[in-house]
Amino acid sequence: MALRSRKTVKEPVQEPVQEPVQEPVQEPVQEPVQEPVQESVQEATPKTQAVSTKKCAPTPAVSQNGPMQLVLESLENTIPQVPFGTLPIVKPNQGSLVCDGRDLGKVIEFTLLSYNSKYAITPNENNAPSNLCAFSYDNEVLADGVTSVASHIEFLVSEGYAKATSKMYLELVGIIDDTEFDSEEIGNMVVLSLSPQSVKQFFRYRLQTTAKIAMGKIPDFDGANAAKMTVTARKQTFGTNTFTIMSFQNL
């Protein structure tokens, strides 16, 4: 139809005005407005959807309702604070795990039942008298139920201990399932005493396990399985000091 209109327009001499008005004006307007604009919108829409899908997909796997909840959180303080001397205490020493002076070996299998925080308010100096150290279960009031943690730190500073601070410890209450060396404690309830360095290892275990479960890297594994763990004594050097800490792994 466009070719026919051009032939009929060229014969009359006084009709050049119709050529630029009808054909040249209509054709350039239709091409840039209708075809290129629609194509650019159609191409951009799938790309936008693809990007948003990649960013949002991992989020539900980690947390669907707010901040990520770490495994074993429900076991905190499920058993009241165990008075000192009630249960055998397991501590790391010289590259091994020792229970009341008896060597259990480097590795044990352990089922966690409860864990409790304990804070040592200390002068933070090796040569300070031991009677200056105090303890708290909430990092607010000392075990005496009267003195605040802040006031005791102020007292230590006034005594010349400028590095006085509060350090977090953990007590893990649970069952020893197996030991490297023969032990009468297998099947018994004990307390694992964690130093501040071992506390970091325990938190790392909870964090790593939570992430692995969320990403599906541990098949048939959930938060309840995390209570069963392997505890390993490991030597660590900090400056000129070498000490033994506990590390934790999934069974």
C-alpha positions as CSV (number, residue, x, y, z in Angstrom):
1,M,0.0,0.0,0.0
2,A,2.8,2.5,0.7
3,L,4.4,1.9,-2.7
4,R,1.2,2.7,-4.5
5,S,0.7,6.0,-2.7
6,R,4.2,7.1,-3.7
7,K,3.5,6.5,-7.5
8,T,0.3,8.5,-7.4
9,V,2.0,11.4,-5.5
10,K,4.9,11.9,-7.9
11,E,2.8,12.6,-11.0
12,P,1.1,15.9,-9.8
13,V,3.5,18.8,-9.5
14,Q,1.6,20.6,-6.7
15,E,1.4,17.8,-4.2
16,P,4.9,17.6,-2.7
17,V,3.5,18.8,0.6
18,Q,1.6,15.5,1.1
19,E,4.8,13.4,0.8
20,P,6.7,14.7,3.9
21,V,3.5,15.0,5.9
22,Q,1.9,11.5,5.4
23,E,4.7,9.0,4.6
24,P,8.0,10.3,6.0
25,V,6.5,11.6,9.3
26,Q,4.4,8.5,10.1
27,E,7.1,5.9,9.3
28,P,9.9,7.2,11.6
29,V,7.4,7.8,14.4
30,Q,6.1,4.2,14.3
31,E,9.5,2.6,14.2
32,P,11.3,4.1,17.2
33,V,8.2,4.4,19.4
34,Q,6.5,1.0,19.0
35,E,9.1,-1.5,18.0
36,P,12.4,-0.5,19.8
37,V,10.7,0.5,23.0
38,Q,8.7,-2.7,23.3
39,E,11.7,-4.9,22.6
40,S,13.9,-3.1,25.2
41,V,11.2,-3.6,27.9
42,Q,10.8,-7.2,27.1
43,E,14.6,-7.9,27.3
44,A,15.0,-6.0,30.6
45,T,12.2,-7.7,32.4
46,P,13.6,-11.3,32.3
47,K,17.0,-10.0,33.4
48,T,15.5,-8.2,36.4
49,Q,13.6,-11.4,37.4
50,A,16.7,-13.5,37.1
51,V,18.8,-11.3,39.3
52,S,16.2,-11.0,42.0
53,T,15.7,-14.8,42.1
54,K,19.4,-15.4,42.6
55,K,19.6,-13.0,45.5
56,C,16.5,-14.1,47.3
57,A,16.7,-17.9,47.0
58,P,19.3,-18.6,49.7
59,T,17.5,-16.4,52.3
60,P,14.7,-18.8,53.2
61,A,17.2,-21.6,53.7
62,V,19.1,-19.7,56.3
63,S,16.2,-17.9,58.1
64,Q,12.6,-17.5,57.2
65,N,11.6,-15.5,60.3
66,G,14.2,-13.0,61.2
67,P,17.7,-13.6,62.5
68,M,19.3,-17.0,62.2
69,Q,18.9,-19.2,65.3
70,L,21.9,-21.2,66.1
71,V,21.7,-24.9,66.9
72,L,21.7,-26.0,70.6
73,E,20.2,-22.6,71.7
74,S,17.3,-24.5,73.3
75,L,19.8,-26.4,75.6
76,E,21.0,-23.3,77.4
77,N,20.3,-23.5,81.1
78,T,18.0,-26.5,80.7
79,I,19.8,-27.9,83.8
80,P,20.3,-25.5,86.7
81,Q,23.8,-24.4,87.6
82,V,25.6,-27.4,88.9
83,P,27.3,-26.7,92.3
84,F,31.0,-27.2,92.3
85,G,32.0,-30.8,93.1
86,T,28.6,-32.3,92.2
87,L,29.8,-33.9,89.0
88,P,33.2,-35.0,87.6
89,I,34.9,-32.1,85.7
90,V,36.6,-32.7,82.4
91,K,39.4,-30.2,81.5
92,P,42.0,-30.0,78.7
93,N,45.6,-30.5,79.9
94,Q,48.8,-31.1,78.1
95,G,47.1,-32.1,74.9
96,S,44.7,-34.5,76.6
97,L,41.2,-34.4,78.2
98,V,41.4,-35.2,81.9
99,C,38.6,-36.0,84.2
100,D,39.4,-35.5,87.9
101,G,43.0,-36.3,87.2
102,R,42.3,-39.4,85.0
103,D,43.4,-39.2,81.4
104,L,40.6,-39.9,78.9
105,G,42.8,-39.5,75.8
106,K,42.8,-36.8,73.2
107,V,39.3,-37.4,71.9
108,I,35.9,-38.2,73.5
109,E,32.4,-38.6,72.2
110,F,29.9,-36.5,74.1
111,T,26.1,-35.8,74.2
112,L,25.2,-32.3,75.4
113,L,22.3,-32.0,77.8
114,S,22.7,-28.4,78.9
115,Y,25.2,-25.5,79.0
116,N,25.6,-22.6,81.4
117,S,27.6,-19.4,81.3
118,K,30.0,-18.4,84.0
119,Y,32.0,-15.3,84.3
120,A,35.4,-14.7,86.0
121,I,36.1,-11.2,87.1
122,T,39.8,-11.2,87.3
123,P,42.8,-8.8,87.6
124,N,44.0,-10.3,84.4
125,E,47.6,-10.5,85.5
126,N,49.4,-13.8,86.2
127,N,50.9,-12.8,89.5
128,A,47.7,-11.4,91.1
129,P,46.5,-13.0,94.3
130,S,43.8,-15.6,93.6
131,N,41.4,-14.2,96.2
132,L,40.9,-11.1,94.0
133,C,39.1,-13.2,91.4
134,A,35.3,-13.4,91.7
135,F,32.6,-15.2,89.8
136,S,29.2,-14.3,88.3
137,Y,26.5,-16.3,86.5
138,D,24.9,-13.4,84.7
139,N,27.9,-10.9,84.3
140,E,25.9,-8.4,86.3
141,V,26.0,-9.5,90.0
142,L,28.7,-11.6,91.7
143,A,27.9,-15.0,93.0
144,D,27.4,-13.5,96.5
145,G,24.2,-11.9,95.2
146,V,25.2,-8.4,96.4
147,T,28.3,-7.0,94.7
148,S,27.9,-5.8,91.1
149,V,30.4,-6.9,88.5
150,A,31.1,-3.3,87.5
151,S,31.9,-2.3,91.1
152,H,34.3,-5.2,91.5
153,I,36.2,-4.3,88.3
154,E,36.4,-0.7,89.6
155,F,37.8,-2.1,92.9
156,L,40.5,-4.1,91.0
157,V,41.5,-1.1,88.9
158,S,41.8,1.0,92.1
159,E,44.1,-1.7,93.4
160,G,46.4,-1.1,90.5
161,Y,45.1,-3.8,88.1
162,A,44.3,-1.6,85.1
163,K,43.6,-4.7,82.9
164,A,40.9,-6.0,85.2
165,T,38.1,-7.5,83.1
166,S,35.3,-10.1,83.0
167,K,35.9,-13.3,81.0
168,M,33.3,-15.7,79.9
169,Y,33.5,-19.4,80.6
170,L,31.1,-22.2,79.8
171,E,30.1,-25.4,81.6
172,L,28.8,-28.1,79.3
173,V,26.7,-30.8,81.2
174,G,26.3,-34.1,79.4
175,I,27.1,-37.7,79.0
176,I,30.4,-39.2,78.0
177,D,29.5,-41.8,75.2
178,D,33.1,-43.0,74.5
179,T,36.7,-42.2,75.3
180,E,40.0,-42.9,73.6
181,F,41.3,-44.6,76.8
182,D,39.3,-47.0,79.0
183,S,37.4,-45.0,81.5
184,E,34.8,-45.6,84.2
185,E,33.1,-42.4,83.2
186,I,31.7,-43.8,79.9
187,G,27.9,-43.4,80.3
188,N,28.2,-41.0,83.2
189,M,27.2,-37.4,83.4
190,V,30.1,-34.9,83.6
191,V,30.8,-31.2,83.3
192,L,33.1,-30.0,80.5
193,S,34.8,-26.8,81.7
194,L,35.5,-24.4,78.8
195,S,38.0,-21.6,79.0
196,P,37.4,-18.4,77.0
197,Q,39.5,-19.9,74.2
198,S,37.4,-23.1,74.2
199,V,34.2,-21.0,74.4
200,K,35.1,-19.6,71.0
201,Q,35.5,-23.1,69.6
202,F,32.1,-24.1,70.9
203,F,30.5,-21.0,69.3
204,R,32.3,-21.8,66.0
205,Y,30.9,-25.3,66.2
206,R,27.4,-24.0,66.6
207,L,27.8,-21.5,63.8
208,Q,29.3,-23.9,61.3
209,T,26.7,-26.6,62.1
210,T,23.8,-24.1,61.7
211,A,25.2,-23.0,58.3
212,K,25.8,-26.5,57.0
213,I,22.2,-27.6,58.0
214,A,20.8,-24.5,56.3
215,M,22.7,-25.2,53.0
216,G,21.8,-28.9,53.1
217,K,25.5,-30.0,53.4
218,I,24.7,-32.4,56.2
219,P,22.0,-34.8,54.9
220,D,19.5,-36.2,57.5
221,F,21.0,-33.9,60.1
222,D,19.1,-31.3,62.2
223,G,19.6,-29.2,65.3
224,A,19.0,-32.2,67.7
225,N,21.8,-34.2,66.1
226,A,24.2,-31.4,67.0
227,A,24.0,-32.3,70.6
228,K,26.1,-35.4,69.8
229,M,29.6,-34.3,69.1
230,T,33.3,-35.2,69.2
231,V,35.4,-33.2,71.6
232,T,39.2,-33.0,70.9
233,A,42.0,-31.6,73.0
234,R,44.2,-29.4,70.9
235,K,47.4,-27.5,71.8
236,Q,47.4,-23.9,70.9
237,T,50.3,-21.3,71.1
238,F,49.7,-17.7,71.9
239,G,52.9,-15.6,72.0
240,T,55.2,-17.5,74.2
241,N,52.4,-19.5,76.0
242,T,51.3,-22.9,74.9
243,F,48.0,-24.2,76.3
244,T,45.3,-26.9,75.5
245,I,41.8,-26.0,74.3
246,M,38.8,-28.0,73.3
247,S,37.5,-28.1,69.8
248,F,34.2,-29.6,68.6
249,Q,33.1,-31.6,65.5
250,N,30.0,-33.3,64.3
251,L,29.8,-37.0,64.8
